[in-house]
Every structure is written in structure tokens, then in C-alpha cells.
Amino acid sequence: MKNPNRYGTCYKLPGKRRKPYIARAYDGKNKYGKIDYKTIGYFKTKTEGLMALSDYNLNPYNIDYAKCTLLDVFKMFKSHQIKYINEKTFKSNYEGPFFIFFSSIKDEIFKDLRPFQYQKIIDELSEKYKKSYLNKSKNLLKMLYQYALMQDIINKDYSQGVRIIGKESAEQDYFTEIEVIKMIKNIKKVENVDMILMLCLKGLRPTELLGITKFNVDFKNNMISGVGIKTDAGKNKKIPISRILRQSLKERCDNTDNFLYKNPKGTKMSYSYFLEKIYKPCLESLGIPYKSPKAGRHFFATITKQEKVNDKARKTMAGHTKSEFTDERYTHPTNKFLQDEYNKVERRFMNIDF
């Protein structure tokens, strides 16, 4: 039976081929009145070719997009997404997981991939990674398929069929109050313990701590400001200087031209150096079991909650924000307000000798 006009054609190519049938879709006429065709693909049987031609006519798509690999789609997604988030966040949340999870199939044609192929990879990695990290793979897949649907690269979302099993995340270790008091008592005896106290008493992320310069520290107004990462609130956080850490901060400011926490070469300390040469040895010297550096931030959140520190002050010091609330958008804590609120924490440790 002859195909309808402007439908396209499927026929067998000469010679010995693994996929001898070619399906070609109608693509208008050129300036000489001759019909142009676009190749949809090559197939083992004529039936497969006609089915592909039928699918195309029922739902025309960009044939060039149909040749896109998973990696091609990811690169297009990246160029779109990078306009809205910073590159560091993109690498952490998307690019890193993409190459960890999907490098083995990155060169496969995207529209031909099916849930069982993704599922096989995730199942194999479920013994190695925690469920919380494996969820990043599914979230990334969902975003890739949403983008591909938006661009008419595909017409069905196959991320829906993927399930995450994986190991449950272990309960987060926190510094106890006894451990923090032990640090305070040894601030003059154990070298660099003041750095860990900055994480515990200021709620800093390790990378924020390592970025502090002497120019961020204002002893006159008793405030550390202009430090932080991630959100706008985080980048401009203000932190009162505590009585416990004032002397160590002053000594570090007096002995640097820029960064407070330096490596032996006198330059900014890297996170890996901090972790291996400072953080772990300090805990070992104090007889405190190892905990992730994030444990300091968790301690800060816990202690400020227990002392009923004003929520706005807590979020300002931690660098968090909730933009859906009007007062979060239009009110700005003063230095005095932050200091008064932080003093609630200070009073808890007031009688410790150090």
C-alpha cells in the first residue's frame, strides 16, 4: 500500500547491512520543487522502519534532537541551568552525580534509554552510596527529562519508573555540650582548637571559616561580617565575636596580612589540609571521637534553639533565609540585636575557665 502524500518513505538499502531499512520523513520541497527528506533512522526490518515513520507523523519531533546522547542532553541542560545557579552548586548537585551514576551510558541515544537501564545502574551502586545521595540521581534524571520534554527531544518521561533503594543515612553525629566545654577549657593548650570552636559557637561551614580574613573582623563593633557562601543571606552573614574566641581572633589578626587560617606556606588553608592536619588531630588530642565537621554547625543550631535565641537572629548568624515570609525580606537585624541574642549562648559558658 502506498503511503499518503507528505508522509515519508521506508525502503531497503543495497548491500549487506545490519540494519538495511531506512525510514525518511517528508521535509518540504526545495527551491527547485523537489521533495526533501530527513532520515529518521535505520532498522532491521521494514516493519520497524514503518513504525518509526508512523510515530514521527503522529508526533513530529526534531530529528537532529533524536540523535542526542544522554551526555548531549546533559550539556544542553547545563547551558540552560547555569544561568540560574552558580557553577559550584551545579557541579556539586548535578555534574558530579551525573558522571558518577551515568558515565557508563552517557553515549547512548537519549530517546532510546529506558527505566530498566537506569535502575540497573542505581541498584548496583546502592551498596556503595547512601539513599540520600542516590536520590540525587533520580532528581537529576527528572530534571533532564523535564528539560528534554520542554525542548521536544522526547515525548515521554522515563524517569518516573526509577526506584531508589540504597542504604539509609546514618544518624548525624553531633558534638555534645561536654565535648564543647572540653574544647573551651583547652583553647590555650591544644593548638588550633579555636578553629573547631568557631564551627561550634558560630555555626560556620568549614569553607566559610577558611575564607575569613582580618578585614572581616571588626573588634570595635564586636562583629565578624561579610563571610559565607551559598545563599545571599549566607554570603553576607554577620556573627558577633564571643568572649571565648576574642583573644584567639585578635592573635590571628595580628599575625596575618589576609586570611586568618593559613597553611604552612602562609596562604589560604584548603579544606583537605584543615580536615587532615588540623581537625582530626585536634579531636584526637582532646580524646573526642571523630565527627564530621558539620557537627559543629549542628551544635550551634541546637544550642541556640535551646537558649531560645530569636529565630531571625539564628538564621542571620547561620546564613539561612525563608523568602516566603515578608519579615524575612524587609527586616534587617542590627548588630546590637544580634549581640544581645548571642549573649544568651555566651551566658551558658560564662563560668568556664580557659
N, C-alpha and C positions, 0 to 999 in steps of 0.2 A: 504494500500500500504506500502510495506517495505521501510524503509529509506535507502539511499545509504550507502555503506561502509564508515566507519570513520566519519559518520555524527552525531551519537549520538542517544539517545532514549528518549521517553516520555511515561510514564505509570502510572497507578493508584496504589496508596499505599493501603494496607489493613486498615481496621478500619474506624471509623468516624472522619473525619478531615475537618477543614475549607477550606484548600487547599490540596485536595487529590492527585493531579497530580504532579509528579516530572519530571523535564527536566534535562537530563545529557548529557554532551558533551564528545566526544571521546578525550582521553588524552594519546594516545600511548599505548604501551604494557610494562608490567613489565618484569623482568629478566626471568620469567617462561613462557613468551609468552602469558600471559593472558591480555586481554584489560583492561586498566584503564579508569575510567570515572571521570569527575569533575561535581559536581552539580551546575547547573545554578540557579535554584530556584524552588519554589513550587507555584502551580497555582490552581485556582478554576476549570478550565476546561482544557480538553486536547488540545483544540484549542489554548488557551493562552500559554500553555507549548510548543506546536509545533512552535508557532510564535516566542517565545523567543529563541528556538533552532535554528530556521531559521536565526534570527538576529545575533546570535553568529557565525554561519557558514559563513554568508555573511561578517561579520566584527569581527573576533575573538578578544576578549579582555581578560584582566587579570581578572579571575573570583573572585579572592580574592579582587581586587580593586572594583568589582561590589558591594561588601558588605559594602564599605566605607560609613560612615555617613558624613554629612556636616562638623561636628567637626573633623573627621579623616582627611578629605582633608585639612581643615584649618591648622591642626597641621603639616601635611606634607609640606604645603606651607610655614609655619613659619620656619621650619628647613632649607628650601631652601633659603628663603628670608633673614634670619637673617645673612647670610654670607656677604651680600652686604650693609646692613644699620644697624645703631646701634639700640640696643634694645629699647631705649627710644622712638625713632622715630617710630619703629614698633608698640609699644603699643599705641601711640597716633593716628597713621594713620590707623592701621589695627585691632589690638587686641581689643581696646576699642570699635570701631564701630561694630565689629563682634558680641560681646556679647550684645551690646545694641540692635542691629537690629535682629539678627538671633538666639538668645538663645532659642526661642520657637520651632525652627525646627532643632536645631543643631544635634539632634539624628536621624533625618530622613536619609534614604539612599540617597546619593547624586545624583545618576543617575536617581532616580525616582522623584526628585523635578522638578517643572515646574514654568514658569514665574508667573502664577496667584498666587502661594503661596508666592513668594517674593513680588509681587505687593500688596497683601492684607496687609502684614506687613508694607510696606512703606507708603501705604495710611493711615493706622491707626495712624502712627507716624507723618504724615505730618502737623498736627495741633500743635504738640509739638516742632518739630525741624525746623530750617530754611532750605531752599532749598540747601544752600551751604554745610550744614552738611549732609543732606540726600544724596547728590551726592557722599559722601564718601562710602555709602553703595553700590551704583552702581559700583563705581570704584573698590571696593573690590571684588564684585561679578565677574566683568570682569577678574580680575587677578586670581581669584580662578578657573574660567572656562578655562582660558588660560593655567594655570598650569595643570589642570586635562586633558585637550586635549593633552598637551605635554607628560603626563605620561600614555596616553591611558586608563585613568579611564572612560572617556566618549567619545562620538564621535560627540556631538552637543553642541553648546554654547547657553544655555538658558538665559544668562544674557542680550542678545540682546533685548528681549521683555519687559524689565522692564523700566517703565517711572517714572520720578521724578516730583512731583508737589510741595508740601511744600510751606512754607512762604518765600517770598523774604527777603533777608537780609536787615536789616535797614541800613540806611546810617551811616557810621562810624563817631562818634563824634571826633572832633579834638580840641586840646587846641588852643585858639586864641592867637594872639600876646599880646593883652591886658591882658589876664589871666596870661601869662608867665611873663610879666613885673610886674604884681601884686605879683607873687611869688618871683621875684628878689628883689623887694622892701621890702619884709617881710622875707628875708632869715635869718636875725638876730632876728626876733621877733616870728616867728612861728617855733616851734621845728620840725625838720626833713623835712622841706620843701626843703632842699638841695637835698634830695633823689629824689623828683619828678623832680627837675631841672636837675638832672643827666639824667633822661629819656628824657627830652625835649631838652636839649642842647648837649647831647652826643649820642642820638639815641640808647641808650641801651635797651635791653629787660629787664624786671624786674628780671628774673632769672640770667641774666648776671650781673646786678647791685649787687645782693645779693652775688655773688661769688667773688667780688673784695676783695683782701687782701692788706695789706700795702706793700707787696712785689711787687705788680703790679704797684705801683705808684712811678714814678721817677721824683722828683721835680727838680733835676739838669738838666735833659733834657726836663723837662716840658711835660712829656708823661705818659699816662696810657697804659700799654701794656699787652699782654698775657691773655686777658679776652675774654669771648664769648662762644657761643655754636653753634650747628648745623653744618654749612659747615666748611671746612678747613679754609676758609677766616675768618669766624666768630670766630673760636677758637683762632685765632692769631691776632685779630684786634688791632690797635693802635689808641689811641684817645688823642689829645692834651689837656692839662689841661687849662681850661679857667680862666681868671681873676676873673670871678664871683664866681667860685667854689673853687678856690685855698685855701682860708683860711679854709673853712669847711673841705676840704680834709685833710689839714695839721692837724687840730684839731682831726679829726677821726684817723689819722695815729698815732698821739701822744698818743692816748688813747686805743690802741689795740695791742695785740700780733699777731693777724692774720687778721680776717675778719673785714672790715670797718663798716659793718652794722650788728649789733648784736642784739639778743633778750635780755630780762632782765637777762637771765642766763649767758650771756656772750658768747654764742655760735652762730653759723651761723643762721641768721634770715630765717625763712621759708617764702614761698610766701604767704601762708594764713595769717600769722602774719602781714606781710608787708601790705597786702591788707586791713585787718580789723582794725589793730591797728595803722597803720602809714598813709597809702594812703588816705583812706576815711576820717579820722578825720582831716587831713591836708586840704583837699579840703573844708571840711565843715567850718573849722576855717577861711579860706580865702574867703568864700562865693562863691566858684566856683562850678557849677553844676557837679555832678558825671559824669565821663567819664572813659572808660576802660583804664587801664594802658598803653595799646598800643597807646593811643592818643599821648603820649609823643614822641614815635618813629615816628609817622606820622607828628608831628610838626617839628621834626628835618629834616625829608625828605623834607618837604615843604619849610622851611626857608633856607636850604642850596641850594635848587633849585632856590629860588627867588634871592638869593645873588650870583647866578652863580658860586658856588663852583665847582671846577674841578670835573668831573664825576668820575675819578679814585679815587680822594681823598674822595668823598662822599661814594663810595662803600667800600673803605678800612675802613673808620670810622664806617660805618653801618654794615660791615661784610658780604657784598654781593660780588658775582663774576659772570662773564659770561665767562665760559671757552672756548666758541667757538671763541673768539677773541684772536689773537696772543699776542697783547699787554697786555691782561689780564693775560696771562700765564707767560710772560717773563719780565715784567717790575715791579719794586718794588718801591713804593713811599718812599722817605726819610722822616725823622722826620721833617726837615725844610720845606719840601714841604707841608706836612700835616698841620703844624702850620701856614704857610703863607695862605693856603687856608681857614683854620678855622678862621683866623683873620677877614675874610670877614663877618662872623657871629658876631664875637665879636664887631666889629665896630657899628653894628646895635643897640647894647645895651650899648654903651660906656658911654652915658651921664646919665645913671640911677644911682641914689644914693641908696646905700644899706648898 
